Amino acid sequence: MEVLAPAVVEVAIDAAGAGARSYSYIVPDHLAPLEPGEAVLVEFGRRQAVGIVLGAATDGLERATKAVAGRVRADGPLLPPLAMRFAAWIADHYLAPPSVTLRAMLPPGLLERLELIAERRPEGSGAAAGSDGGRLGGGPEGLDGLDGLDAEDQRVLGTLDSGPRAVRSIATEEGRPAVLRRLRRLASIGLVDLEWTLLQASIGPKYERRASLAAEDRAADAGSGSARSSIGLGPRQRALLDELAEAEQGVIPTAVLAARHGSATVASLARRGLVTIASVEVPRRPLDGRVRPPRGSRPTDAVLSAPQAEALARIDAGLAEVVGRGALSVPLPAAPKPRPILLDGVTGGGKTAIYSEAIRLVLGRGRPALVLVPEIALALPLIDRLRADLEVRVAVLHSGLSDGERADEWRRIRAGDVDVVVGTRVAVLAPLADVGLVIVDEEHDPAYKSDRTPRIQARDSAIELAALARAVVVLGSATPSVESEGRARDGAYERVLLPVRMGGARPEVQVVDLRAELAAGNAAMLSRDLAAALGALQPPDQAILVINRRGTASVVLCRDCGHVQACPDCARPLVFHQAGVTLRCHHCGRATPLATRCPNCGSARIRYLGGGTERLEREVRDRLPNLRIGRLDRDVAERRGAAARVIDAFSDGAIDVLVGTSLVTKGLDIPAVTLVGVVSADVALNLPDERAAERTFQLLEQAVGRAGRGEAPGLAIIQTYQPDHPAIQAVRLGDARAFYDAELDLRRRFGSPPFGRLVKLTVALADREAAEAAGRQMSEAVWARAEASTTAIDVAGPAPAFIARRAERWRYNLVLRAADPSSIFRGPARLAEALAPPWSIDVDPDTLL
């Protein structure tokens, strides 16, 4: 573990006004040594603030003018050395403030509040200069040991005889300020230790009051039981004691007993000494109560195919190279980084079986694993399989957890009490002290890109984490991103092909021209072919319908004046949702009651155009009432546990047709699915974004791959107004290589990833002209910096964002293309300018909209 010499440290300040930089502080002798990751109290401006030690200051005493005020008790560093080095890389690569990066790696609210704890020092330990840890200042005031203590000093000391206490809980007639002064004086002569600690009231451990039989009553119960019956007890009291005597382990939560027998009964038995009540810490486990057979396993997974065995052998060889190295306490720049292994396999090619066996291998070598998934609900089959097949300790991290659950899982990971961490993009920020294998499932998925600072790309970050830990990283996808495809072609990634499905065959793919449907008078969401295929479903066959748009209608329009009801903040069309009968903005989330008359002309002739998952669900129910319909979209997934319930029901055959957005195209391995319908392949195809065709191809290919995984043949029907588009034809013909060839040629021409890197700067102001002017000013500054640093850079913009007005602010984008465009922002002053309001910066953006 890296230990810093008592000199000067860099501290990330978690306080308003700290900006994007770190600050240098002198380390007093009585606090040395300080380790990276420790929480400290520092003077920042005219107030005290919490900071996290980053490491030794590079410029010595040049910037340091203040000393660290104190160490915050937190059971050692908040983050292990591996996590601290990873945080430094994130802050540098994604141009994020170190304090914001570190906060993202901690449970919500961990650094919000501090508590000052007073503890009496053992007699004879002697006085120590600054024994209050420098936390509150102060110094010797002429007192010598116990001499000179008045009665109030003695009383304050007496309150600490039973153990450490929060200073705010020590009450005297003099008031809290006087108590604090006395404690400072007592600390200065070595009688008391004062130490700050993190107050974790909102995210601390969860406690539960539990009741058990008193020791004497347990003995009586073990004998004849006459001791209890001889006491004058009522029927409720006897029933409660009998229940405790028969309970497993003899313990029952008091809340359960109170609900059955009354809280007064519990209290009376406790007063009489017949029942003992104790508070017990109850770990919050998101997976508790999920006792299910492995839904993701398949009979054919028991024996690996030749391609699977080859892939596992490659992973095993990589593990053999890094075994024993572990997470290094210091980086080794000279050591070669392990090449990521790209599992490029058809949908149903058996990637899950490889993941499971690879995790078995790395655990056998004594190192943990990290598994990233785009959607946690769709990772449940993998989690079930790992828990059943390997009997591993699994921690889960995702944004859907409560603050308490996330804090408990964070503490387990930090303590090294887990074997595998599974989660969405936030899991890459887990406080891992070591990791031997990193798996990124569906590595192409845009959900891995964060839209909040730090705007990490979890796949790319996972690759760097694996490099820092000397771990093997596996990227899995049936439709690799264009960047990953390019890196595999140039040898930066090691590609392993899985060309054959483990069960079933590639389904037949039909493309329906919606222009012909309209010409034939069919304006419904379901084409005639798709409706007929749904009507022909016979149990146990199931179907998936995909439309990548939520809601019932995408546009609410007045038929008299043509006015479209739009969001007043974003100026984007509002989407009608049948549930709640509301209009909702899918960009800012604003909800508005449905207008019965046009707000422009007052007409009552309002029409709903387009449609989403809600309208599609209703149309299928109306046309095919015999089918059991379920829906899975973002609106459903936001309800706690709802997505898992829908997926479980569909997996168990309780749902015949699952309607959903792109969520239903990921990770579902259900042999009974014989039909997949893509209701509209054009939703994202014509967006003004260079990844529009790639996203459409991936969505369609993933959707098609859900069908035909069992013995029955599969059928996929794609409805589109552009049947000749290269992305759609690539899916129809199963010719992914031709699609990637064309996309890589375009990327090479424009210097886009993987042939260059992008940075997107966005300015947002209430005044449109001011926003555009700020964009021009930043563009000039970027050009000037590029010329000064001889950096070859291309600057596009300022141009209005695709959603030009959002949250009552006009937004303009600047897009920078270069080998390393973020280099012109490195350095505290330059980064502070780029991150200053009203600007935001996105390194390696997932979209240019």
ZAMARGU-4260 file (C-alpha; in steps of 0.2 Angstrom, whole numbers, plus 5000, padded with zeros to 4 digits):
<rodrens>
0) 5000/5000/5000 | 5006/5017/4995 | 5011/5028/5011 | 5014/5046/5009 | 5028/5055/5018
5) 5023/5068/5030 | 5024/5083/5018 | 5011/5090/5006 | 4996/5081/4999 | 4984/5084/4985
10) 4966/5085/4992 | 4949/5084/4982 | 4937/5095/4990 | 4919/5090/4991 | 4912/5108/4993
15) 4903/5121/4982 | 4915/5132/4974 | 4929/5120/4974 | 4929/5119/4955 | 4938/5106/4944
20) 4955/5106/4953 | 4963/5099/4968 | 4971/5108/4982 | 4988/5106/4991 | 4988/5105/5010
25) 5002/5102/5023 | 5001/5087/5033 | 5005/5090/5052 | 5016/5078/5060 | 5003/5071/5071
30) 4992/5066/5056 | 5006/5058/5046 | 5006/5047/5036 | 4990/5050/5026 | 4985/5037/5013
35) 4977/5040/4996 | 4958/5038/4998 | 4957/5044/5016 | 4944/5057/5021 | 4951/5073/5029
40) 4944/5089/5036 | 4952/5104/5029 | 4949/5123/5029 | 4942/5129/5013 | 4940/5148/5012
45) 4931/5153/5028 | 4923/5136/5031 | 4928/5118/5035 | 4925/5105/5021 | 4928/5087/5019
50) 4941/5081/5006 | 4949/5065/5000 | 4967/5063/4999 | 4973/5060/4981 | 4991/5058/4984
55) 5007/5067/4986 | 5008/5085/4979 | 5019/5086/4964 | 5024/5104/4967 | 5029/5103/4986
60) 5025/5118/4996 | 5023/5130/4982 | 5004/5130/4983 | 5001/5124/5001 | 4997/5137/5013
65) 4985/5128/5025 | 4987/5112/5035 | 4975/5097/5035 | 4964/5100/5050 | 4960/5082/5054
70) 4957/5065/5049 | 4939/5059/5047 | 4937/5042/5055 | 4931/5030/5042 | 4939/5013/5045
75) 4954/5017/5034 | 4954/5024/5016 | 4937/5025/5009 | 4943/5018/4992 | 4957/5005/4990
80) 4973/5009/4980 | 4966/5001/4964 | 4950/5012/4964 | 4960/5028/4968 | 4971/5025/4953
85) 4956/5021/4942 | 4947/5037/4949 | 4963/5047/4943 | 4962/5040/4926 | 4943/5044/4924
90) 4946/5062/4930 | 4960/5064/4918 | 4952/5055/4903 | 4934/5062/4904 | 4940/5079/4910
95) 4929/5078/4926 | 4933/5086/4943 | 4942/5074/4955 | 4929/5077/4969 | 4914/5073/4957
100) 4923/5057/4951 | 4926/5051/4969 | 4909/5056/4974 | 4902/5045/4960 | 4912/5030/4967
105) 4905/5032/4985 | 4887/5028/4991 | 4875/5042/4990 | 4876/5054/5004 | 4892/5047/5012
110) 4901/5063/5013 | 4886/5074/5017 | 4888/5075/5036 | 4901/5074/5050 | 4900/5070/5068
115) 4912/5075/5081 | 4916/5061/5093 | 4924/5063/5110 | 4933/5048/5118 | 4942/5048/5135
120) 4960/5043/5133 | 4967/5029/5144 | 4975/5034/5160 | 4994/5036/5159 | 4994/5038/5140
125) 5001/5055/5142 | 4997/5072/5134 | 5000/5073/5116 | 5002/5090/5107 | 4987/5093/5097
130) 4979/5077/5103 | 4962/5083/5096 | 4970/5078/5080 | 4971/5096/5074 | 4953/5095/5070
135) 4947/5110/5080 | 4963/5119/5083 | 4967/5124/5100 | 4983/5120/5110 | 4990/5119/5128
140) 4982/5131/5140 | 4992/5129/5156 | 4983/5114/5163 | 4994/5099/5169 | 4985/5082/5169
145) 4970/5082/5181 | 4976/5097/5190 | 4966/5113/5188 | 4950/5104/5182 | 4934/5111/5190
150) 4919/5101/5194 | 4911/5104/5177 | 4927/5097/5168 | 4926/5082/5179 | 4907/5080/5175
155) 4911/5081/5156 | 4925/5068/5158 | 4913/5057/5168 | 4901/5057/5153 | 4914/5048/5143
160) 4917/5034/5155 | 4905/5023/5147 | 4913/5025/5130 | 4915/5037/5115 | 4900/5050/5113
165) 4895/5062/5100 | 4899/5080/5106 | 4882/5086/5102 | 4874/5073/5114 | 4884/5080/5129
170) 4872/5092/5138 | 4877/5104/5152 | 4869/5119/5159 | 4882/5130/5151 | 4877/5125/5133
175) 4885/5116/5118 | 4898/5130/5115 | 4905/5129/5132 | 4906/5110/5131 | 4916/5111/5115
180) 4928/5123/5123 | 4930/5112/5138 | 4933/5097/5127 | 4946/5107/5117 | 4955/5111/5133
185) 4954/5093/5139 | 4960/5087/5122 | 4975/5099/5123 | 4982/5091/5139 | 4979/5073/5132
190) 4964/5068/5143 | 4952/5067/5128 | 4953/5063/5110 | 4942/5072/5098 | 4939/5065/5081
195) 4927/5068/5066 | 4918/5053/5059 | 4906/5051/5045 | 4888/5052/5050 | 4879/5039/5040
200) 4861/5041/5047 | 4853/5039/5030 | 4864/5025/5023 | 4871/5017/5038 | 4868/4999/5043
205) 4850/4994/5045 | 4846/4987/5062 | 4831/4976/5067 | 4824/4973/5085 | 4823/4955/5088
210) 4815/4945/5102 | 4821/4929/5110 | 4816/4919/5126 | 4826/4925/5142 | 4839/4912/5147
215) 4829/4906/5162 | 4814/4904/5151 | 4823/4894/5138 | 4829/4883/5152 | 4812/4880/5158
220) 4805/4877/5141 | 4819/4864/5138 | 4812/4855/5154 | 4794/4853/5159 | 4788/4871/5154
225) 4780/4872/5171 | 4790/4888/5176 | 4781/4898/5163 | 4764/4891/5166 | 4765/4895/5185
230) 4767/4913/5181 | 4750/4922/5179 | 4751/4925/5160 | 4737/4929/5149 | 4733/4919/5133
235) 4742/4931/5121 | 4758/4931/5132 | 4758/4912/5132 | 4755/4911/5114 | 4769/4923/5111
240) 4781/4913/5122 | 4776/4897/5113 | 4780/4904/5096 | 4797/4910/5102 | 4800/4893/5109
245) 4796/4884/5092 | 4805/4897/5081 | 4820/4893/5071 | 4835/4898/5081 | 4823/4905/5094
250) 4823/4923/5087 | 4808/4933/5079 | 4808/4951/5074 | 4798/4961/5087 | 4788/4969/5073
255) 4781/4952/5068 | 4777/4948/5086 | 4768/4964/5088 | 4758/4962/5073 | 4752/4945/5079
260) 4751/4947/5097 | 4751/4966/5100 | 4765/4978/5105 | 4759/4979/5123 | 4761/4960/5125
265) 4779/4961/5118 | 4783/4976/5130 | 4775/4967/5145 | 4785/4951/5143 | 4801/4961/5141
270) 4798/4971/5157 | 4795/4955/5166 | 4812/4948/5160 | 4804/4933/5151 | 4809/4940/5134
275) 4825/4948/5128 | 4825/4961/5115 | 4841/4965/5105 | 4845/4976/5090 | 4854/4966/5077
280) 4862/4973/5061 | 4852/4966/5046 | 4862/4967/5029 | 4851/4973/5015 | 4853/4961/5000
285) 4845/4965/4984 | 4845/4947/4979 | 4837/4940/4995 | 4821/4932/4992 | 4825/4928/4974
290) 4825/4909/4975 | 4823/4903/4957 | 4830/4889/4946 | 4843/4895/4933 | 4832/4903/4920
295) 4847/4907/4909 | 4854/4889/4908 | 4851/4878/4893 | 4853/4859/4892 | 4865/4862/4877
300) 4876/4873/4889 | 4882/4858/4899 | 4895/4853/4886 | 4905/4867/4877 | 4905/4868/4858
305) 4922/4869/4850 | 4921/4888/4847 | 4916/4890/4865 | 4930/4879/4871 | 4942/4889/4861
310) 4936/4905/4868 | 4938/4898/4886 | 4955/4892/4882 | 4960/4910/4876 | 4953/4917/4892
315) 4962/4904/4903 | 4978/4908/4894 | 4976/4927/4898 | 4972/4923/4916 | 4988/4912/4917
320) 4998/4927/4911 | 4991/4939/4925 | 4988/4926/4939 | 4998/4931/4955 | 5000/4949/4949
325) 4984/4955/4957 | 4980/4974/4958 | 4997/4982/4959 | 5000/4995/4972 | 5010/5005/4960
330) 5007/5006/4941 | 5019/4997/4930 | 5020/5007/4913 | 5033/4995/4906 | 5021/4980/4908
335) 5011/4977/4892 | 4992/4979/4894 | 4982/4963/4891 | 4973/4963/4875 | 4954/4964/4877
340) 4946/4948/4870 | 4931/4951/4859 | 4918/4937/4859 | 4910/4940/4842 | 4896/4928/4842
345) 4879/4926/4834 | 4864/4928/4846 | 4862/4912/4855 | 4880/4907/4852 | 4883/4903/4870
350) 4892/4918/4877 | 4883/4916/4894 | 4891/4898/4896 | 4908/4905/4893 | 4905/4919/4905
355) 4901/4907/4919 | 4915/4895/4915 | 4928/4910/4914 | 4922/4916/4931 | 4924/4899/4938
360) 4942/4899/4932 | 4946/4916/4939 | 4939/4912/4956 | 4949/4896/4956 | 4964/4907/4955
365) 4959/4917/4970 | 4954/4933/4961 | 4936/4941/4960 | 4926/4945/4944 | 4916/4960/4938
370) 4902/4958/4926 | 4894/4973/4917 | 4877/4972/4909 | 4867/4986/4900 | 4851/4982/4910
375) 4851/4974/4927 | 4834/4966/4925 | 4840/4956/4909 | 4855/4950/4919 | 4845/4940/4931
380) 4847/4924/4921 | 4866/4926/4923 | 4865/4930/4941 | 4854/4915/4944 | 4865/4904/4935
385) 4881/4910/4944 | 4873/4908/4961 | 4866/4891/4957 | 4881/4884/4947 | 4896/4891/4957
390) 4888/4895/4974 | 4897/4912/4973 | 4894/4928/4984 | 4887/4940/4971 | 4885/4959/4974
395) 4873/4969/4963 | 4875/4987/4959 | 4863/4998/4949 | 4854/5014/4950 | 4838/5005/4954
400) 4844/5000/4972 | 4838/5010/4987 | 4852/5021/4995 | 4853/5008/5009 | 4855/4993/4998
405) 4868/5002/4987 | 4878/5007/5003 | 4877/4989/5010 | 4883/4982/4993 | 4897/4995/4993
410) 4903/4990/5010 | 4903/4972/5006 | 4913/4975/4990 | 4925/4987/5000 | 4928/4973/5013
415) 4931/4960/5000 | 4916/4950/5005 | 4911/4946/4987 | 4917/4935/4973 | 4908/4943/4959
420) 4901/4960/4956 | 4887/4961/4943 | 4879/4978/4938 | 4875/4991/4925 | 4888/5005/4921
425) 4889/5011/4939 | 4897/4994/4944 | 4913/4999/4935 | 4915/5012/4949 | 4914/4998/4963
430) 4927/5000/4977 | 4937/4984/4971 | 4953/4981/4979 | 4957/4968/4965 | 4949/4961/4950
435) 4955/4947/4939 | 4942/4946/4926 | 4931/4960/4919 | 4916/4955/4907 | 4906/4968/4897
440) 4891/4959/4890 | 4883/4967/4875 | 4898/4979/4874 | 4890/4989/4860 | 4875/4995/4870
445) 4873/5014/4872 | 4867/5012/4890 | 4885/5010/4895 | 4888/5029/4891 | 4884/5040/4906
450) 4875/5057/4903 | 4880/5064/4920 | 4897/5070/4926 | 4909/5060/4925 | 4902/5055/4908
455) 4911/5039/4907 | 4909/5026/4894 | 4909/5010/4905 | 4915/4998/4892 | 4931/5009/4889
460) 4933/5012/4907 | 4932/4994/4911 | 4946/4991/4899 | 4957/5003/4908 | 4952/4996/4925
465) 4957/4979/4919 | 4974/4986/4913 | 4977/4994/4930 | 4972/4978/4939 | 4982/4967/4927
470) 4966/4958/4923 | 4958/4949/4908 | 4944/4959/4900 | 4931/4950/4889 | 4919/4960/4878
475) 4904/4951/4872 | 4892/4955/4858 | 4883/4948/4843 | 4883/4965/4835 | 4900/4973/4841
480) 4901/4992/4840 | 4910/4999/4825 | 4924/5005/4836 | 4927/4987/4843 | 4925/4980/4825
485) 4939/4992/4819 | 4950/4988/4834 | 4948/4969/4831 | 4953/4971/4813 | 4969/4981/4817
490) 4974/4969/4831 | 4971/4980/4846 | 4957/4967/4852 | 4959/4948/4851 | 4943/4942/4842
495) 4935/4925/4845 | 4921/4920/4834 | 4906/4910/4839 | 4898/4907/4822 | 4885/4894/4827
500) 4870/4895/4838 | 4869/4882/4853 | 4851/4879/4850 | 4840/4882/4834 | 4845/4891/4818
505) 4844/4909/4812 | 4826/4913/4809 | 4819/4918/4793 | 4819/4937/4790 | 4805/4945/4781
510) 4805/4964/4777 | 4788/4972/4775 | 4786/4988/4765 | 4775/5000/4775 | 4772/5011/4760
515) 4763/4996/4751 | 4753/4993/4767 | 4747/5011/4767 | 4743/5010/4748 | 4732/4995/4752
520) 4723/5005/4765 | 4731/4997/4781 | 4736/5011/4793 | 4737/5000/4808 | 4753/4998/4818
525) 4753/4979/4813 | 4755/4975/4795 | 4744/4961/4787 | 4759/4949/4788 | 4763/4952/4806
530) 4745/4951/4811 | 4743/4935/4803 | 4759/4928/4811 | 4753/4933/4828 | 4736/4925/4825
535) 4744/4909/4820 | 4753/4907/4837 | 4750/4891/4845 | 4755/4887/4863 | 4768/4886/4869
540) 4775/4897/4856 | 4778/4915/4861 | 4781/4932/4852 | 4791/4948/4855 | 4785/4964/4847
545) 4798/4978/4846 | 4795/4997/4844 | 4808/5009/4850 | 4796/5022/4856 | 4786/5023/4872
550) 4768/5030/4874 | 4752/5029/4865 | 4754/5043/4852 | 4770/5052/4847 | 4762/5068/4841
555) 4746/5077/4847 | 4740/5088/4833 | 4725/5100/4829 | 4716/5095/4813 | 4710/5113/4810
560) 4726/5123/4812 | 4740/5110/4813 | 4746/5115/4830 | 4757/5102/4838 | 4757/5102/4857
565) 4775/5104/4863 | 4785/5105/4879 | 4786/5123/4885 | 4804/5119/4891 | 4811/5109/4877
570) 4800/5114/4862 | 4799/5096/4857 | 4782/5087/4853 | 4774/5080/4869 | 4770/5061/4869
575) 4753/5055/4874 | 4752/5041/4887 | 4736/5032/4890 | 4741/5028/4908 | 4737/5043/4918
580) 4730/5051/4902 | 4745/5064/4902 | 4756/5072/4889 | 4774/5069/4893 | 4791/5076/4887
585) 4803/5061/4884 | 4818/5074/4885 | 4815/5083/4901 | 4802/5072/4909 | 4789/5086/4911
590) 4771/5080/4912 | 4756/5090/4906 | 4737/5087/4907 | 4729/5082/4891 | 4721/5098/4882
595) 4704/5095/4877 | 4705/5110/4865 | 4719/5116/4854 | 4729/5129/4864 | 4732/5138/4848
600) 4714/5140/4840 | 4703/5132/4853 | 4697/5118/4841 | 4691/5102/4849 | 4697/5092/4833
605) 4713/5085/4841 | 4721/5070/4833 | 4734/5057/4839 | 4747/5053/4826 | 4761/5039/4827
610) 4762/5027/4842 | 4772/5018/4855 | 4772/5003/4866 | 4756/5008/4875 | 4746/5010/4858
615) 4754/4994/4851 | 4749/4984/4867 | 4731/4990/4866 | 4730/4986/4847 | 4736/4968/4850
620) 4724/4966/4864 | 4710/4972/4854 | 4714/4962/4838 | 4719/4946/4847 | 4710/4945/4864
625) 4715/4927/4866 | 4733/4931/4868 | 4741/4936/4885 | 4750/4952/4883 | 4764/4960/4893
630) 4774/4976/4891 | 4792/4981/4895 | 4798/4999/4892 | 4806/5012/4902 | 4790/5017/4910
635) 4788/4999/4917 | 4806/4997/4922 | 4806/5013/4932 | 4794/5004/4944 | 4804/4994/4957
640) 4804/4976/4953 | 4792/4978/4938 | 4804/4973/4924 | 4810/4957/4933 | 4792/4952/4936
645) 4788/4954/4918 | 4803/4945/4912 | 4800/4931/4924 | 4782/4929/4918 | 4787/4929/4900
650) 4801/4916/4904 | 4788/4905/4913 | 4776/4905/4899 | 4763/4916/4908 | 4764/4929/4894
655) 4761/4925/4875 | 4767/4941/4867 | 4779/4953/4875 | 4778/4971/4868 | 4793/4983/4872
660) 4807/4994/4867 | 4825/4990/4864 | 4824/4982/4882 | 4816/4966/4875 | 4830/4964/4862
665) 4844/4961/4876 | 4848/4945/4885 | 4832/4935/4883 | 4836/4917/4879 | 4819/4909/4878
670) 4817/4894/4867 | 4798/4896/4865 | 4800/4912/4856 | 4796/4908/4838 | 4791/4926/4831
675) 4799/4943/4833 | 4791/4958/4825 | 4799/4975/4823 | 4785/4986/4821 | 4795/5001/4815
680) 4813/5000/4810 | 4813/5019/4805 | 4812/5027/4823 | 4831/5031/4824 | 4836/5027/4806
685) 4836/5045/4800 | 4842/5054/4815 | 4856/5067/4811 | 4869/5057/4820 | 4883/5046/4813
690) 4878/5031/4824 | 4860/5031/4818 | 4863/5017/4805 | 4874/5007/4817 | 4861/5008/4831
695) 4847/5003/4819 | 4857/4988/4813 | 4861/4982/4831 | 4843/4984/4837 | 4837/4974/4822
700) 4850/4960/4823 | 4848/4958/4842 | 4829/4958/4840 | 4830/4945/4826 | 4841/4934/4837
705) 4828/4932/4850 | 4818/4920/4838 | 4820/4902/4834 | 4832/4897/4849 | 4822/4881/4852
710) 4817/4866/4841 | 4803/4876/4832 | 4809/4887/4817 | 4809/4906/4820 | 4802/4920/4810
715) 4807/4939/4811 | 4796/4952/4802 | 4804/4969/4800 | 4792/4983/4795 | 4799/4999/4787
720) 4797/5013/4775 | 4815/5011/4769 | 4817/4992/4764 | 4832/4995/4754 | 4842/5004/4767
725) 4859/4996/4769 | 4857/4992/4788 | 4840/4984/4785 | 4847/4974/4770 | 4862/4968/4780
730) 4850/4961/4793 | 4839/4953/4780 | 4854/4945/4772 | 4864/4941/4787 | 4878/4950/4780
735) 4886/4960/4794 | 4903/4961/4786 | 4897/4972/4772 | 4888/4984/4784 | 4904/4986/4795
740) 4915/4988/4779 | 4904/5003/4774 | 4903/5011/4791 | 4922/5010/4794 | 4925/5018/4777
745) 4914/5032/4783 | 4922/5034/4800 | 4940/5034/4792 | 4935/5048/4780 | 4929/5059/4794
750) 4941/5054/4807 | 4928/5047/4819 | 4931/5033/4831 | 4940/5021/4830 | 4951/5032/4819
755) 4950/5047/4830 | 4942/5054/4845 | 4928/5066/4848 | 4924/5079/4861 | 4907/5088/4862
760) 4905/5105/4871 | 4888/5111/4874 | 4883/5128/4880 | 4865/5131/4887 | 4858/5149/4890
765) 4841/5156/4892 | 4845/5168/4878 | 4847/5161/4861 | 4859/5174/4854 | 4869/5174/4869
770) 4871/5155/4868 | 4876/5156/4850 | 4889/5170/4854 | 4896/5160/4868 | 4898/5145/4856
775) 4908/5156/4843 | 4919/5163/4857 | 4923/5145/4863 | 4926/5140/4845 | 4939/5154/4843
780) 4947/5149/4860 | 4948/5131/4854 | 4957/5135/4838 | 4969/5147/4847 | 4974/5133/4859
785) 4976/5120/4845 | 4987/5132/4835 | 4998/5135/4851 | 5000/5117/4854 | 5002/5111/4836
790) 4987/5099/4838 | 4979/5095/4822 | 4960/5097/4826 | 4944/5099/4817 | 4930/5110/4825
795) 4912/5109/4819 | 4900/5122/4825 | 4893/5130/4835 | 4877/5123/4829 | 4860/5121/4837
800) 4858/5104/4846 | 4846/5092/4839 | 4835/5096/4854 | 4839/5115/4853 | 4829/5120/4868
805) 4828/5111/4884 | 4823/5116/4902 | 4820/5133/4895 | 4838/5135/4889 | 4845/5136/4871
810) 4858/5123/4867 | 4873/5124/4855 | 4886/5111/4852 | 4904/5112/4847 | 4911/5095/4841
815) 4930/5092/4841 | 4939/5079/4831 | 4957/5074/4833 | 4968/5060/4839 | 4967/5067/4856
820) 4956/5083/4856 | 4954/5083/4875 | 4973/5087/4877 | 4969/5106/4874 | 4959/5106/4890
825) 4971/5098/4901 | 4978/5108/4915 | 4968/5116/4929 | 4966/5133/4921 | 4960/5127/4904
830) 4949/5113/4912 | 4941/5126/4924 | 4936/5137/4908 | 4929/5122/4899 | 4919/5116/4914
835) 4913/5133/4920 | 4894/5137/4918 | 4886/5137/4905 | 4897/5124/4897 | 4897/5105/4899
840) 4910/5094/4891 | 4907/5076/4885 | 4923/5066/4880 | 4920/5051/4868 | 4901/5056/4866
845) 4889/5042/4861 | 4879/5054/4851 | 4882/5071/4842 | 4864/5076/4844
</rodrens>
